[in-house]
């Protein structure tokens, strides 16, 4: 039995039928040359030779005296967690995204370990996909990406056991139990933690107070305007994804003096602006995004180790370069402040900053007074080409969590020389989500044109209007 941290427990307490709290990854593979049409069947037959799971894949949540614990599932059944599906004809990426949308909407059984893996065949050219979802109480996005990467191989000749049969050191249950500290040691630990936690709580509360009169580039709680994304959601989901050249985004950053992370925020801001303009619902004030910040580099502890910063997306600014500049100013202020904090202070600051969200969800006030408008995450991935027992991993896309009053979530993940943008939203609250793929590409072209770079650019003094050609709703390599 391992007790969950308050942060991890929150994902179990928050979960409802309309608000599943799992994250997922969609991977698309090409079988090895000459493998034949039965490659997927052989892969599944090989995986079935590993009927037992190791931590964290053998752990299920149990509630004891109002607290959540991880407990080993002594009746683990692989057939429940591993599932084989095929796409309906004609087996395009469109059908794959529709299937992932449906799978992602389903709750997982808490009587079992909270993960499921689907192997989906039927894509053109013999390609197949894997879709794996894991509860957010078990891993955060960064940990999930690390587990996925380590579970794959770095060359086509190497073979590994399936994910659930591999040993990982990213969860407390995978660590040797430490000797219980004595009373004096416990008191000392609490006192040291308090020195960091209390200032973090104070800084989070101060942000809420000063948000009423701050007029600089910083984004603060409750400065976000009401938007179509800050509404109650249904249990249905829609997923859209596409990848873009990392070198292309780096080129934009070099021309504008911005980081790749800031460029991705600007691309999302441009896409959101065009989406809301098309809906006739663009707020006059700029949208504000919550950007999770991983703290795993500062600790060996497992579970969720995340703080956050708020980013002004400057969606009220029409000029893409001025919009990017405003985003850079906003994130620079937030990063400077967060970097100066110790890890526990960062955690406390982040938790305090979003604490009013729960009350806003319960009372409904989050619709008119949102803390922020949406979540935009950037998850690092492998720069190397990876393989699944000889099958090359072509594309990798994150699938995250929409919640009540945060109906849209955007997660960006790197793989190789591309960044994959994954959009997940409530199907009813965010109509025509697939158009965000069109608008994302338009936002990239718009930045290139304004900066005078790229194949689509024109000289700055004779800047042409950006032609917005509709794209197909698909996962694509740009």
C-alpha positions in Angstrom: 0.0 0.0 0.0 1.4 3.4 -1.0 -0.5 6.6 -0.2 -1.2 9.0 -3.0 0.0 12.6 -2.7 -2.7 15.3 -2.4 -2.0 16.3 -6.0 -2.4 12.7 -7.3 -5.5 12.1 -5.2 -7.1 15.2 -6.6 -7.3 13.6 -10.1 -9.4 10.7 -8.5 -11.6 13.1 -6.6 -12.3 15.3 -9.6 -13.2 12.5 -11.9 -16.8 12.2 -13.1 -18.6 10.6 -16.1 -18.3 13.8 -18.1 -14.8 14.5 -16.8 -12.5 11.4 -17.1 -9.0 12.1 -15.8 -6.7 10.0 -17.9 -4.0 11.1 -20.4 -3.1 9.1 -23.4 -0.7 8.7 -26.3 -1.4 7.8 -29.9 1.5 6.3 -31.8 1.5 5.4 -35.5 3.9 2.6 -36.7 5.1 1.1 -40.0 5.8 -2.6 -39.8 9.3 -3.8 -40.7 10.0 -4.6 -44.3 8.8 -8.1 -45.4 6.9 -8.6 -42.1 3.6 -9.7 -43.9 0.0 -8.9 -43.1 0.0 -10.9 -39.9 2.6 -8.7 -38.2 0.1 -7.2 -35.7 -1.3 -10.6 -34.8 2.2 -11.9 -34.2 3.0 -8.9 -32.0 -0.1 -9.5 -29.9 0.7 -13.2 -29.6 4.2 -12.3 -28.4 2.8 -9.8 -25.8 0.4 -12.4 -24.5 3.5 -14.3 -23.2 3.7 -11.6 -20.5 0.5 -12.0 -18.5 1.8 -10.4 -15.3 2.3 -6.6 -14.8 4.8 -4.8 -12.7 4.5 -1.4 -10.9 2.9 0.9 -11.7 0.9 -1.2 -14.2 -0.2 -3.6 -11.5 -1.6 -1.0 -9.1 -5.2 -0.1 -8.5 -6.6 2.7 -6.3 -8.3 2.0 -3.0 -10.0 4.3 -0.6 -9.2 3.9 3.1 -10.6 6.3 5.7 -10.9 9.1 3.2 -7.4 8.7 1.8 -6.4 7.1 -1.5 -3.7 4.4 -1.7 -2.2 2.3 -4.5 -2.7 -1.4 -3.9 -1.4 -4.3 -6.0 -4.1 -6.1 -8.1 -3.6 -9.7 -7.2 -6.2 -10.7 -9.8 -4.6 -8.9 -12.7 -6.1 -9.9 -16.1 -4.1 -8.9 -19.2 -7.1 -9.5 -21.6 -8.9 -6.6 -19.9 -6.1 -4.1 -20.4 -4.8 -5.2 -23.9 -7.3 -4.8 -26.7 -7.1 -5.5 -30.5 -9.2 -3.3 -32.8 -9.5 -2.7 -36.6 -10.5 0.5 -38.3 -13.7 0.5 -40.4 -13.4 0.9 -44.1 -11.7 2.9 -45.7 -9.2 3.0 -42.8 -8.0 6.5 -43.1 -6.5 8.7 -40.4 -10.0 10.3 -40.1 -11.4 7.0 -38.9 -8.4 6.6 -36.5 -9.0 10.0 -34.9 -12.8 9.2 -34.6 -12.0 5.9 -32.9 -9.5 7.6 -30.5 -12.1 10.3 -29.7 -14.6 7.6 -28.6 -12.0 5.6 -26.7 -10.8 8.6 -24.8 -14.3 9.5 -23.7 -14.7 6.2 -21.7 -14.0 6.0 -18.0 -11.6 3.2 -16.7 -12.6 0.6 -14.1 -11.2 1.6 -10.7 -11.4 -2.0 -9.5 -8.4 -2.6 -11.9 -5.1 -0.9 -12.6 -5.9 2.3 -14.4 -4.4 1.8 -17.9 -5.5 0.3 -21.2 -3.6 -0.3 -24.4 -5.3 -0.6 -27.8 -3.5 -2.0 -30.9 -5.4 -0.7 -34.0 -4.8 -2.0 -37.4 -6.3 -1.1 -40.8 -4.3 2.0 -41.8 -3.2 2.3 -45.4 0.1 0.6 -46.3 -0.1 -1.9 -43.5 0.5 0.7 -40.9 -1.0 0.3 -37.4 -1.5 2.5 -34.3 -1.3 2.0 -30.6 -3.4 4.1 -28.2 -2.5 3.8 -24.5 -4.3 5.7 -21.8 -3.2 6.0 -18.2 -4.9 7.7 -15.3 -3.4 11.1 -14.4 -3.3 10.1 -10.8 -0.7 7.4 -11.8 1.5 9.6 -14.1 1.7 13.1 -15.3 2.3 14.0 -19.0 6.1 14.2 -18.8 6.3 10.8 -16.9 4.0 9.2 -19.4 6.2 10.4 -22.3 9.3 9.1 -20.6 7.7 5.7 -20.0 6.6 5.5 -23.6 10.0 6.4 -24.9 11.8 3.9 -22.6 9.3 1.2 -23.5 10.3 1.4 -27.2 13.6 0.4 -28.8 16.3 2.6 -30.4 16.9 0.3 -33.3 14.9 -2.1 -35.5 16.8 -5.2 -34.3 16.2 -4.7 -30.6 13.1 -6.2 -28.9 11.7 -5.4 -25.5 8.9 -6.8 -23.3 5.6 -4.9 -23.5 5.2 -1.8 -21.5 3.5 -3.4 -18.5 6.2 -6.0 -18.1 9.1 -3.5 -17.9 10.5 -2.1 -14.7 10.4 1.7 -14.3 11.7 3.9 -11.5 9.2 6.7 -12.0 6.6 5.7 -9.4 6.9 5.5 -5.6 5.8 1.8 -5.8 8.8 1.0 -8.0 11.2 2.4 -5.3 12.5 0.4 -2.3 10.7 1.4 0.8 12.8 3.7 2.9 13.2 3.3 6.7 10.5 5.2 8.5 11.9 8.4 10.0 11.7 9.0 13.7 9.4 11.6 15.2 12.2 14.3 15.5 13.1 13.7 11.9 9.5 14.0 10.8 9.1 17.3 12.7 12.4 18.6 11.2 11.2 17.6 7.6 7.9 19.4 8.1 9.6 22.5 9.4 12.0 22.6 6.4 9.1 22.1 4.0 7.1 24.9 5.6 9.9 27.3 4.9 9.2 26.8 1.2 5.5 26.0 1.2 4.3 29.0 3.1 6.0 31.5 0.7 4.5 29.6 -2.2 1.0 29.9 -0.8 1.6 33.6 -0.1 2.8 34.3 -3.7 -0.2 32.4 -5.1 -2.6 34.5 -3.0 -0.8 37.7 -3.9 -1.2 37.0 -7.6 -5.0 36.8 -7.1 -5.0 40.1 -5.2 -2.8 42.0 -7.6 -4.7 40.7 -10.7 -7.3 43.4 -10.2 -4.9 46.2 -10.9 -1.8 44.8 -12.7 -1.4 46.3 -16.2 1.9 44.8 -17.3 2.4 41.8 -19.6 2.1 39.3 -16.8 -0.9 37.0 -16.9 -2.5 36.5 -13.5 -5.5 34.5 -12.1 -8.9 35.8 -13.0 -7.6 38.2 -15.7 -8.9 35.8 -18.4 -12.2 36.8 -20.2 -15.2 34.6 -20.5 -14.9 32.4 -23.6 -16.6 29.5 -25.4 -14.1 27.2 -23.7 -15.1 28.1 -20.2 -18.4 26.1 -20.0 -19.6 22.8 -18.6 -18.8 19.9 -20.8 -20.4 16.6 -21.8 -18.7 13.2 -21.8 -18.2 13.1 -25.5 -14.8 13.9 -27.0 -13.2 15.0 -30.3 -9.5 14.6 -31.0 -7.5 16.2 -33.8 -3.8 16.1 -34.4 -1.1 17.1 -36.8 2.7 17.4 -36.8 5.0 20.2 -38.0 8.7 20.5 -38.7 10.7 21.5 -35.6 13.3 23.2 -37.8 10.6 25.4 -39.2 9.5 26.5 -35.8 13.1 27.1 -34.7 13.5 29.3 -37.8 10.6 31.4 -36.6 12.0 31.6 -33.1 15.5 32.7 -34.4 13.9 35.4 -36.6 11.8 36.7 -33.7 14.2 36.2 -30.8 11.8 33.7 -29.1 12.1 30.2 -27.8 10.4 27.3 -29.5 8.0 27.1 -26.5 7.0 30.7 -27.0 6.6 30.1 -30.8 4.3 27.1 -30.1 2.2 29.3 -27.8 2.0 32.0 -30.5 1.0 29.4 -33.1 -1.8 28.2 -30.7 -2.8 31.8 -30.1 -3.1 32.5 -33.8 -5.1 29.3 -34.3 -7.4 30.2 -31.4 -7.9 33.7 -32.7 -8.9 32.5 -36.1 -11.2 29.8 -34.6 -13.0 32.3 -32.4 -13.3 34.9 -35.2 -14.9 32.2 -37.4 -17.3 31.5 -34.5 -17.9 35.3 -34.1 -16.9 34.9 -30.4 -13.4 36.4 -30.0 -13.2 38.2 -26.6 -11.9 41.8 -26.6 -9.5 40.8 -23.8 -6.6 38.3 -24.5 -7.1 34.6 -23.7 -4.9 33.3 -20.9 -3.4 29.8 -21.0 -2.2 27.7 -18.1 1.1 26.1 -19.0 2.2 23.2 -16.7 5.9 23.3 -15.7 7.5 19.9 -14.9 9.6 19.7 -11.7 10.9 16.2 -12.3 14.4 17.5 -12.9 14.4 18.8 -9.3 13.4 15.6 -7.5 13.4 11.8 -7.7 9.9 11.6 -6.3 7.3 9.9 -8.4 3.7 10.9 -9.1 2.7 14.3 -10.4 5.5 16.9 -10.0 4.1 19.9 -11.7 3.8 23.7 -11.1 2.4 26.1 -13.6 2.7 29.5 -15.2 0.1 31.6 -16.8 0.7 33.0 -20.3 -1.0 36.0 -22.0 -1.8 34.7 -25.5 -2.5 38.2 -26.8 -5.4 37.0 -29.0 -6.7 40.6 -29.1 -3.7 41.6 -31.2 -4.1 41.1 -35.0 -0.4 41.5 -35.9 1.3 38.0 -35.4 4.7 39.4 -34.6 3.4 41.8 -32.0 1.3 39.0 -30.6 4.4 36.8 -30.3 6.3 39.6 -28.7 3.6 40.0 -26.1 3.6 36.3 -25.3 7.4 36.4 -24.9 7.1 39.3 -22.4 4.4 37.4 -20.5 6.3 34.1 -20.2 9.6 35.8 -19.5 8.1 37.4 -16.4 6.5 34.2 -15.2 9.6 32.1 -15.8 11.9 34.6 -14.0 9.6 34.6 -11.0 9.2 30.8 -10.9 12.9 30.0 -11.5 13.8 31.9 -8.3 11.6 29.6 -6.2 12.7 26.3 -4.6 10.8 23.2 -5.8 8.3 23.0 -2.9 7.6 26.7 -3.2 6.9 26.2 -6.9 4.5 23.3 -6.1 2.7 25.4 -3.4 2.5 28.4 -5.7 0.9 26.3 -8.5 -1.6 24.6 -6.2 -2.6 27.9 -4.6 -3.0 29.6 -7.9 -5.5 27.1 -9.2 -7.2 26.3 -5.9 -10.2 28.6 -6.7 -10.9 26.5 -9.8 -12.6 23.8 -7.7 -15.0 26.3 -6.1 -15.6 27.9 -9.5 -16.6 24.6 -11.0 -19.0 23.8 -8.1 -20.7 27.2 -8.1 -20.6 27.7 -11.9 -18.8 31.0 -11.4 -15.9 29.7 -13.6 -18.0 30.5 -16.7 -18.1 34.2 -16.1 -14.9 34.5 -14.0 -12.4 32.0 -15.3 -9.0 31.6 -13.7 -7.7 31.0 -17.2 -9.2 29.9 -20.5 -7.4 26.7 -21.5 -4.4 24.5 -20.8 -1.5 24.3 -23.3 1.2 21.8 -22.4 4.6 21.2 -24.0 5.9 17.7 -23.4 9.5 16.8 -24.4 9.9 13.6 -26.5 12.6 11.5 -28.0 14.9 13.1 -30.7 15.8 9.6 -31.9 13.8 7.4 -34.2 12.1 4.7 -32.0 10.9 1.2 -32.9 8.3 -1.2 -31.5 9.9 -4.6 -32.0 11.1 -3.7 -35.5 8.1 -1.5 -36.4 9.2 2.1 -36.9 7.4 4.8 -34.9 6.4 7.3 -37.5 4.3 9.8 -35.5 3.5 10.4 -31.8 0.6 12.5 -30.5 -0.5 13.3 -27.0 -4.1 13.1 -25.9 -4.9 15.1 -22.7 -7.8 16.1 -20.5 -10.6 18.6 -21.0 -12.5 19.5 -17.9 -15.6 21.4 -16.9 -14.9 25.1 -17.7 -11.8 24.1 -19.6 -13.4 22.5 -22.6 -10.2 22.6 -24.8 -6.8 21.2 -24.0 -3.8 21.5 -26.4 -0.7 19.4 -25.8 2.4 19.5 -27.9 5.0 16.7 -28.0 8.3 16.4 -29.7 9.4 13.3 -31.6 12.4 13.2 -34.0 12.5 16.4 -36.0 8.8 17.2 -35.6 6.4 18.6 -33.0 3.0 16.9 -32.8 0.0 19.2 -31.8 -2.8 17.3 -30.1 -6.2 19.0 -29.6 -8.7 17.3 -27.4 -12.1 18.9 -26.5 -15.6 18.3 -25.5 -17.4 17.5 -28.8 -20.5 19.6 -28.0 -18.8 22.6 -26.4 -16.1 23.0 -29.0 -17.7 22.4 -32.4 -15.7 21.8 -35.6 -12.5 21.1 -33.6 -10.9 19.7 -36.8 -10.7 23.2 -38.2 -8.0 24.0 -35.6 -5.7 22.0 -37.8 -6.3 24.4 -40.6 -5.9 27.4 -38.3 -2.7 26.0 -36.8 -1.1 25.8 -40.2 -2.4 29.2 -41.1 -0.8 30.6 -37.9 2.6 29.2 -38.9 2.4 30.6 -42.4 1.2 34.0 -41.0 4.2 34.2 -38.7 6.6 33.2 -41.5 5.1 35.8 -43.8 5.2 38.6 -41.2 8.8 37.8 -40.4 9.8 37.5 -44.1 11.0 33.9 -43.9 9.9 30.6 -45.3 8.5 29.4 -48.6 5.3 31.3 -48.0 6.9 34.6 -47.1 6.9 37.8 -49.1 9.3 40.7 -48.6 8.3 42.7 -45.5 7.6 46.0 -47.4 5.2 44.3 -49.8 3.5 41.8 -47.5 0.7 39.9 -49.2 -2.4 38.7 -47.4 -2.1 35.1 -46.2 -4.3 32.8 -48.3 -6.2 30.5 -46.0 -6.7 27.2 -47.9 -8.7 24.6 -46.1 -6.8 21.4 -45.2 -8.1 17.9 -44.7 -8.8 16.9 -41.1 -6.0 14.4 -40.6 -2.8 13.7 -38.9 -0.1 14.8 -41.3 3.6 15.4 -41.5 4.2 19.0 -42.7 
